[in-house]
């Protein structure tokens, strides 16, 4: 699922290469989320109801008994294919910090707490984009709550296993192009 975040624009701006006439390079930046199977079923049910909320909702708490959240960044489309760096936090590790919490909440809250502490320590900096912040101080604050930090290269590419069961339009020369990544389901092709 593609999820909007303002950082999509600021990261793209930060990593762009400009010339007097415009952009020589501007990366595509997307926030992608894949919730657990039950959350996906709930989202599909909501869509099937015409975006009218279900009559009852349930907040998961102590009934989450196992699993891990992987929250990170995939830098893709370069000569080494793709590199993922991020946090792998299990439910058990998360609950060592906050009883009844889930891993996603602890990971996101760790970043928010780091941001508040940075703001207190830098009261005169004003509005600062995330890319211009001191990431070392953020990681120093957040790391104890993030579980295992992992960096791995991957051989996987968006065209792996695709086009086998139904025809799709691909840009095989440039496998990391958005048209190769987006889902047919959400774009109704």
MODELLER restraints for C-alpha pairs under 7 A, 6 or more apart:
rsr = mdl.restraints
at = mdl.atoms
rsr.add(forms.Gaussian(group=physical.xy_distance, feature=features.Distance(at['CA:1:A'], at['CA:32:A']), mean=5.46, stdev=0.5))
rsr.add(forms.Gaussian(group=physical.xy_distance, feature=features.Distance(at['CA:1:A'], at['CA:33:A']), mean=5.16, stdev=0.5))
rsr.add(forms.Gaussian(group=physical.xy_distance, feature=features.Distance(at['CA:1:A'], at['CA:34:A']), mean=6.13, stdev=0.5))
rsr.add(forms.Gaussian(group=physical.xy_distance, feature=features.Distance(at['CA:2:A'], at['CA:30:A']), mean=6.75, stdev=0.5))
rsr.add(forms.Gaussian(group=physical.xy_distance, feature=features.Distance(at['CA:2:A'], at['CA:31:A']), mean=5.74, stdev=0.5))
rsr.add(forms.Gaussian(group=physical.xy_distance, feature=features.Distance(at['CA:2:A'], at['CA:32:A']), mean=4.63, stdev=0.5))
rsr.add(forms.Gaussian(group=physical.xy_distance, feature=features.Distance(at['CA:2:A'], at['CA:33:A']), mean=6.44, stdev=0.5))
rsr.add(forms.Gaussian(group=physical.xy_distance, feature=features.Distance(at['CA:3:A'], at['CA:31:A']), mean=5.24, stdev=0.5))
rsr.add(forms.Gaussian(group=physical.xy_distance, feature=features.Distance(at['CA:3:A'], at['CA:32:A']), mean=5.81, stdev=0.5))
rsr.add(forms.Gaussian(group=physical.xy_distance, feature=features.Distance(at['CA:3:A'], at['CA:33:A']), mean=6.83, stdev=0.5))
rsr.add(forms.Gaussian(group=physical.xy_distance, feature=features.Distance(at['CA:4:A'], at['CA:31:A']), mean=6.47, stdev=0.5))
rsr.add(forms.Gaussian(group=physical.xy_distance, feature=features.Distance(at['CA:5:A'], at['CA:31:A']), mean=6.98, stdev=0.5))
rsr.add(forms.Gaussian(group=physical.xy_distance, feature=features.Distance(at['CA:8:A'], at['CA:29:A']), mean=5.19, stdev=0.5))
rsr.add(forms.Gaussian(group=physical.xy_distance, feature=features.Distance(at['CA:8:A'], at['CA:30:A']), mean=6.07, stdev=0.5))
rsr.add(forms.Gaussian(group=physical.xy_distance, feature=features.Distance(at['CA:11:A'], at['CA:131:A']), mean=6.80, stdev=0.5))
rsr.add(forms.Gaussian(group=physical.xy_distance, feature=features.Distance(at['CA:12:A'], at['CA:26:A']), mean=6.26, stdev=0.5))
rsr.add(forms.Gaussian(group=physical.xy_distance, feature=features.Distance(at['CA:12:A'], at['CA:27:A']), mean=5.62, stdev=0.5))
rsr.add(forms.Gaussian(group=physical.xy_distance, feature=features.Distance(at['CA:12:A'], at['CA:28:A']), mean=6.64, stdev=0.5))
rsr.add(forms.Gaussian(group=physical.xy_distance, feature=features.Distance(at['CA:12:A'], at['CA:29:A']), mean=6.15, stdev=0.5))
rsr.add(forms.Gaussian(group=physical.xy_distance, feature=features.Distance(at['CA:15:A'], at['CA:26:A']), mean=6.92, stdev=0.5))
rsr.add(forms.Gaussian(group=physical.xy_distance, feature=features.Distance(at['CA:15:A'], at['CA:27:A']), mean=6.94, stdev=0.5))
rsr.add(forms.Gaussian(group=physical.xy_distance, feature=features.Distance(at['CA:16:A'], at['CA:25:A']), mean=5.47, stdev=0.5))
rsr.add(forms.Gaussian(group=physical.xy_distance, feature=features.Distance(at['CA:16:A'], at['CA:26:A']), mean=4.48, stdev=0.5))
rsr.add(forms.Gaussian(group=physical.xy_distance, feature=features.Distance(at['CA:16:A'], at['CA:27:A']), mean=6.57, stdev=0.5))
rsr.add(forms.Gaussian(group=physical.xy_distance, feature=features.Distance(at['CA:17:A'], at['CA:23:A']), mean=5.97, stdev=0.5))
rsr.add(forms.Gaussian(group=physical.xy_distance, feature=features.Distance(at['CA:17:A'], at['CA:24:A']), mean=5.48, stdev=0.5))
rsr.add(forms.Gaussian(group=physical.xy_distance, feature=features.Distance(at['CA:17:A'], at['CA:25:A']), mean=5.00, stdev=0.5))
rsr.add(forms.Gaussian(group=physical.xy_distance, feature=features.Distance(at['CA:17:A'], at['CA:26:A']), mean=6.53, stdev=0.5))
rsr.add(forms.Gaussian(group=physical.xy_distance, feature=features.Distance(at['CA:18:A'], at['CA:24:A']), mean=5.40, stdev=0.5))
rsr.add(forms.Gaussian(group=physical.xy_distance, feature=features.Distance(at['CA:18:A'], at['CA:25:A']), mean=6.92, stdev=0.5))
rsr.add(forms.Gaussian(group=physical.xy_distance, feature=features.Distance(at['CA:46:A'], at['CA:52:A']), mean=6.40, stdev=0.5))
rsr.add(forms.Gaussian(group=physical.xy_distance, feature=features.Distance(at['CA:46:A'], at['CA:53:A']), mean=6.17, stdev=0.5))
rsr.add(forms.Gaussian(group=physical.xy_distance, feature=features.Distance(at['CA:46:A'], at['CA:54:A']), mean=6.72, stdev=0.5))
rsr.add(forms.Gaussian(group=physical.xy_distance, feature=features.Distance(at['CA:61:A'], at['CA:100:A']), mean=5.56, stdev=0.5))
rsr.add(forms.Gaussian(group=physical.xy_distance, feature=features.Distance(at['CA:61:A'], at['CA:101:A']), mean=6.80, stdev=0.5))
rsr.add(forms.Gaussian(group=physical.xy_distance, feature=features.Distance(at['CA:62:A'], at['CA:100:A']), mean=5.48, stdev=0.5))
rsr.add(forms.Gaussian(group=physical.xy_distance, feature=features.Distance(at['CA:66:A'], at['CA:91:A']), mean=5.95, stdev=0.5))
rsr.add(forms.Gaussian(group=physical.xy_distance, feature=features.Distance(at['CA:67:A'], at['CA:90:A']), mean=5.75, stdev=0.5))
rsr.add(forms.Gaussian(group=physical.xy_distance, feature=features.Distance(at['CA:67:A'], at['CA:91:A']), mean=5.86, stdev=0.5))
rsr.add(forms.Gaussian(group=physical.xy_distance, feature=features.Distance(at['CA:68:A'], at['CA:88:A']), mean=6.52, stdev=0.5))
rsr.add(forms.Gaussian(group=physical.xy_distance, feature=features.Distance(at['CA:68:A'], at['CA:89:A']), mean=5.43, stdev=0.5))
rsr.add(forms.Gaussian(group=physical.xy_distance, feature=features.Distance(at['CA:68:A'], at['CA:90:A']), mean=3.99, stdev=0.5))
rsr.add(forms.Gaussian(group=physical.xy_distance, feature=features.Distance(at['CA:68:A'], at['CA:91:A']), mean=5.90, stdev=0.5))
rsr.add(forms.Gaussian(group=physical.xy_distance, feature=features.Distance(at['CA:68:A'], at['CA:103:A']), mean=6.76, stdev=0.5))
rsr.add(forms.Gaussian(group=physical.xy_distance, feature=features.Distance(at['CA:69:A'], at['CA:88:A']), mean=5.80, stdev=0.5))
rsr.add(forms.Gaussian(group=physical.xy_distance, feature=features.Distance(at['CA:69:A'], at['CA:89:A']), mean=5.45, stdev=0.5))
rsr.add(forms.Gaussian(group=physical.xy_distance, feature=features.Distance(at['CA:69:A'], at['CA:90:A']), mean=6.33, stdev=0.5))
rsr.add(forms.Gaussian(group=physical.xy_distance, feature=features.Distance(at['CA:69:A'], at['CA:103:A']), mean=5.75, stdev=0.5))
rsr.add(forms.Gaussian(group=physical.xy_distance, feature=features.Distance(at['CA:69:A'], at['CA:104:A']), mean=6.08, stdev=0.5))
rsr.add(forms.Gaussian(group=physical.xy_distance, feature=features.Distance(at['CA:70:A'], at['CA:86:A']), mean=6.83, stdev=0.5))
rsr.add(forms.Gaussian(group=physical.xy_distance, feature=features.Distance(at['CA:70:A'], at['CA:87:A']), mean=5.60, stdev=0.5))
rsr.add(forms.Gaussian(group=physical.xy_distance, feature=features.Distance(at['CA:70:A'], at['CA:88:A']), mean=4.58, stdev=0.5))
rsr.add(forms.Gaussian(group=physical.xy_distance, feature=features.Distance(at['CA:70:A'], at['CA:89:A']), mean=6.60, stdev=0.5))
rsr.add(forms.Gaussian(group=physical.xy_distance, feature=features.Distance(at['CA:71:A'], at['CA:86:A']), mean=5.52, stdev=0.5))
rsr.add(forms.Gaussian(group=physical.xy_distance, feature=features.Distance(at['CA:71:A'], at['CA:87:A']), mean=5.27, stdev=0.5))
rsr.add(forms.Gaussian(group=physical.xy_distance, feature=features.Distance(at['CA:71:A'], at['CA:88:A']), mean=6.69, stdev=0.5))
rsr.add(forms.Gaussian(group=physical.xy_distance, feature=features.Distance(at['CA:72:A'], at['CA:84:A']), mean=6.82, stdev=0.5))
rsr.add(forms.Gaussian(group=physical.xy_distance, feature=features.Distance(at['CA:72:A'], at['CA:85:A']), mean=5.45, stdev=0.5))
rsr.add(forms.Gaussian(group=physical.xy_distance, feature=features.Distance(at['CA:72:A'], at['CA:86:A']), mean=3.70, stdev=0.5))
rsr.add(forms.Gaussian(group=physical.xy_distance, feature=features.Distance(at['CA:72:A'], at['CA:87:A']), mean=6.04, stdev=0.5))
rsr.add(forms.Gaussian(group=physical.xy_distance, feature=features.Distance(at['CA:73:A'], at['CA:84:A']), mean=5.60, stdev=0.5))
rsr.add(forms.Gaussian(group=physical.xy_distance, feature=features.Distance(at['CA:73:A'], at['CA:85:A']), mean=5.50, stdev=0.5))
rsr.add(forms.Gaussian(group=physical.xy_distance, feature=features.Distance(at['CA:73:A'], at['CA:86:A']), mean=6.21, stdev=0.5))
rsr.add(forms.Gaussian(group=physical.xy_distance, feature=features.Distance(at['CA:74:A'], at['CA:82:A']), mean=6.58, stdev=0.5))
rsr.add(forms.Gaussian(group=physical.xy_distance, feature=features.Distance(at['CA:74:A'], at['CA:83:A']), mean=5.59, stdev=0.5))
rsr.add(forms.Gaussian(group=physical.xy_distance, feature=features.Distance(at['CA:74:A'], at['CA:84:A']), mean=4.36, stdev=0.5))
rsr.add(forms.Gaussian(group=physical.xy_distance, feature=features.Distance(at['CA:74:A'], at['CA:85:A']), mean=6.66, stdev=0.5))
rsr.add(forms.Gaussian(group=physical.xy_distance, feature=features.Distance(at['CA:75:A'], at['CA:82:A']), mean=5.48, stdev=0.5))
rsr.add(forms.Gaussian(group=physical.xy_distance, feature=features.Distance(at['CA:75:A'], at['CA:83:A']), mean=5.24, stdev=0.5))
rsr.add(forms.Gaussian(group=physical.xy_distance, feature=features.Distance(at['CA:75:A'], at['CA:84:A']), mean=6.36, stdev=0.5))
rsr.add(forms.Gaussian(group=physical.xy_distance, feature=features.Distance(at['CA:76:A'], at['CA:82:A']), mean=4.08, stdev=0.5))
rsr.add(forms.Gaussian(group=physical.xy_distance, feature=features.Distance(at['CA:76:A'], at['CA:83:A']), mean=6.44, stdev=0.5))
rsr.add(forms.Gaussian(group=physical.xy_distance, feature=features.Distance(at['CA:77:A'], at['CA:176:A']), mean=5.45, stdev=0.5))
rsr.add(forms.Gaussian(group=physical.xy_distance, feature=features.Distance(at['CA:81:A'], at['CA:154:A']), mean=6.91, stdev=0.5))
rsr.add(forms.Gaussian(group=physical.xy_distance, feature=features.Distance(at['CA:81:A'], at['CA:155:A']), mean=6.49, stdev=0.5))
rsr.add(forms.Gaussian(group=physical.xy_distance, feature=features.Distance(at['CA:82:A'], at['CA:153:A']), mean=5.75, stdev=0.5))
rsr.add(forms.Gaussian(group=physical.xy_distance, feature=features.Distance(at['CA:82:A'], at['CA:154:A']), mean=5.58, stdev=0.5))
rsr.add(forms.Gaussian(group=physical.xy_distance, feature=features.Distance(at['CA:83:A'], at['CA:152:A']), mean=5.60, stdev=0.5))
rsr.add(forms.Gaussian(group=physical.xy_distance, feature=features.Distance(at['CA:83:A'], at['CA:153:A']), mean=4.22, stdev=0.5))
rsr.add(forms.Gaussian(group=physical.xy_distance, feature=features.Distance(at['CA:83:A'], at['CA:154:A']), mean=6.06, stdev=0.5))
rsr.add(forms.Gaussian(group=physical.xy_distance, feature=features.Distance(at['CA:84:A'], at['CA:151:A']), mean=5.58, stdev=0.5))
rsr.add(forms.Gaussian(group=physical.xy_distance, feature=features.Distance(at['CA:84:A'], at['CA:152:A']), mean=5.37, stdev=0.5))
rsr.add(forms.Gaussian(group=physical.xy_distance, feature=features.Distance(at['CA:84:A'], at['CA:153:A']), mean=6.31, stdev=0.5))
rsr.add(forms.Gaussian(group=physical.xy_distance, feature=features.Distance(at['CA:85:A'], at['CA:150:A']), mean=5.50, stdev=0.5))
rsr.add(forms.Gaussian(group=physical.xy_distance, feature=features.Distance(at['CA:85:A'], at['CA:151:A']), mean=4.20, stdev=0.5))
rsr.add(forms.Gaussian(group=physical.xy_distance, feature=features.Distance(at['CA:85:A'], at['CA:152:A']), mean=6.54, stdev=0.5))
rsr.add(forms.Gaussian(group=physical.xy_distance, feature=features.Distance(at['CA:86:A'], at['CA:149:A']), mean=5.54, stdev=0.5))
rsr.add(forms.Gaussian(group=physical.xy_distance, feature=features.Distance(at['CA:86:A'], at['CA:150:A']), mean=5.48, stdev=0.5))
rsr.add(forms.Gaussian(group=physical.xy_distance, feature=features.Distance(at['CA:86:A'], at['CA:151:A']), mean=6.63, stdev=0.5))
rsr.add(forms.Gaussian(group=physical.xy_distance, feature=features.Distance(at['CA:87:A'], at['CA:146:A']), mean=5.58, stdev=0.5))
rsr.add(forms.Gaussian(group=physical.xy_distance, feature=features.Distance(at['CA:87:A'], at['CA:147:A']), mean=6.14, stdev=0.5))
rsr.add(forms.Gaussian(group=physical.xy_distance, feature=features.Distance(at['CA:87:A'], at['CA:148:A']), mean=5.68, stdev=0.5))
rsr.add(forms.Gaussian(group=physical.xy_distance, feature=features.Distance(at['CA:87:A'], at['CA:149:A']), mean=4.65, stdev=0.5))
rsr.add(forms.Gaussian(group=physical.xy_distance, feature=features.Distance(at['CA:87:A'], at['CA:150:A']), mean=6.35, stdev=0.5))
rsr.add(forms.Gaussian(group=physical.xy_distance, feature=features.Distance(at['CA:88:A'], at['CA:146:A']), mean=6.93, stdev=0.5))
rsr.add(forms.Gaussian(group=physical.xy_distance, feature=features.Distance(at['CA:88:A'], at['CA:147:A']), mean=5.61, stdev=0.5))
rsr.add(forms.Gaussian(group=physical.xy_distance, feature=features.Distance(at['CA:88:A'], at['CA:148:A']), mean=5.16, stdev=0.5))
rsr.add(forms.Gaussian(group=physical.xy_distance, feature=features.Distance(at['CA:88:A'], at['CA:149:A']), mean=6.36, stdev=0.5))
rsr.add(forms.Gaussian(group=physical.xy_distance, feature=features.Distance(at['CA:89:A'], at['CA:103:A']), mean=5.83, stdev=0.5))
rsr.add(forms.Gaussian(group=physical.xy_distance, feature=features.Distance(at['CA:89:A'], at['CA:146:A']), mean=5.89, stdev=0.5))
rsr.add(forms.Gaussian(group=physical.xy_distance, feature=features.Distance(at['CA:89:A'], at['CA:147:A']), mean=4.51, stdev=0.5))
rsr.add(forms.Gaussian(group=physical.xy_distance, feature=features.Distance(at['CA:89:A'], at['CA:148:A']), mean=6.44, stdev=0.5))
rsr.add(forms.Gaussian(group=physical.xy_distance, feature=features.Distance(at['CA:90:A'], at['CA:103:A']), mean=6.15, stdev=0.5))
rsr.add(forms.Gaussian(group=physical.xy_distance, feature=features.Distance(at['CA:91:A'], at['CA:102:A']), mean=5.84, stdev=0.5))
rsr.add(forms.Gaussian(group=physical.xy_distance, feature=features.Distance(at['CA:91:A'], at['CA:103:A']), mean=5.33, stdev=0.5))
rsr.add(forms.Gaussian(group=physical.xy_distance, feature=features.Distance(at['CA:93:A'], at['CA:147:A']), mean=6.79, stdev=0.5))
rsr.add(forms.Gaussian(group=physical.xy_distance, feature=features.Distance(at['CA:94:A'], at['CA:101:A']), mean=6.52, stdev=0.5))
rsr.add(forms.Gaussian(group=physical.xy_distance, feature=features.Distance(at['CA:94:A'], at['CA:102:A']), mean=6.24, stdev=0.5))
rsr.add(forms.Gaussian(group=physical.xy_distance, feature=features.Distance(at['CA:94:A'], at['CA:103:A']), mean=5.18, stdev=0.5))
rsr.add(forms.Gaussian(group=physical.xy_distance, feature=features.Distance(at['CA:94:A'], at['CA:106:A']), mean=6.19, stdev=0.5))
rsr.add(forms.Gaussian(group=physical.xy_distance, feature=features.Distance(at['CA:95:A'], at['CA:101:A']), mean=5.82, stdev=0.5))
rsr.add(forms.Gaussian(group=physical.xy_distance, feature=features.Distance(at['CA:106:A'], at['CA:145:A']), mean=6.72, stdev=0.5))
rsr.add(forms.Gaussian(group=physical.xy_distance, feature=features.Distance(at['CA:107:A'], at['CA:145:A']), mean=6.64, stdev=0.5))
rsr.add(forms.Gaussian(group=physical.xy_distance, feature=features.Distance(at['CA:107:A'], at['CA:146:A']), mean=5.63, stdev=0.5))
rsr.add(forms.Gaussian(group=physical.xy_distance, feature=features.Distance(at['CA:110:A'], at['CA:142:A']), mean=4.84, stdev=0.5))
rsr.add(forms.Gaussian(group=physical.xy_distance, feature=features.Distance(at['CA:110:A'], at['CA:145:A']), mean=6.24, stdev=0.5))
rsr.add(forms.Gaussian(group=physical.xy_distance, feature=features.Distance(at['CA:111:A'], at['CA:142:A']), mean=5.95, stdev=0.5))
rsr.add(forms.Gaussian(group=physical.xy_distance, feature=features.Distance(at['CA:114:A'], at['CA:138:A']), mean=5.21, stdev=0.5))
rsr.add(forms.Gaussian(group=physical.xy_distance, feature=features.Distance(at['CA:114:A'], at['CA:141:A']), mean=5.52, stdev=0.5))
rsr.add(forms.Gaussian(group=physical.xy_distance, feature=features.Distance(at['CA:114:A'], at['CA:142:A']), mean=6.03, stdev=0.5))
rsr.add(forms.Gaussian(group=physical.xy_distance, feature=features.Distance(at['CA:157:A'], at['CA:175:A']), mean=6.94, stdev=0.5))
rsr.add(forms.Gaussian(group=physical.xy_distance, feature=features.Distance(at['CA:158:A'], at['CA:175:A']), mean=6.31, stdev=0.5))
rsr.add(forms.Gaussian(group=physical.xy_distance, feature=features.Distance(at['CA:158:A'], at['CA:176:A']), mean=6.48, stdev=0.5))
rsr.add(forms.Gaussian(group=physical.xy_distance, feature=features.Distance(at['CA:158:A'], at['CA:180:A']), mean=6.14, stdev=0.5))
rsr.add(forms.Gaussian(group=physical.xy_distance, feature=features.Distance(at['CA:158:A'], at['CA:181:A']), mean=5.71, stdev=0.5))
rsr.add(forms.Gaussian(group=physical.xy_distance, feature=features.Distance(at['CA:159:A'], at['CA:175:A']), mean=6.39, stdev=0.5))
rsr.add(forms.Gaussian(group=physical.xy_distance, feature=features.Distance(at['CA:159:A'], at['CA:180:A']), mean=6.70, stdev=0.5))
rsr.add(forms.Gaussian(group=physical.xy_distance, feature=features.Distance(at['CA:170:A'], at['CA:179:A']), mean=6.77, stdev=0.5))
rsr.add(forms.Gaussian(group=physical.xy_distance, feature=features.Distance(at['CA:170:A'], at['CA:180:A']), mean=5.58, stdev=0.5))
rsr.add(forms.Gaussian(group=physical.xy_distance, feature=features.Distance(at['CA:171:A'], at['CA:180:A']), mean=6.67, stdev=0.5))
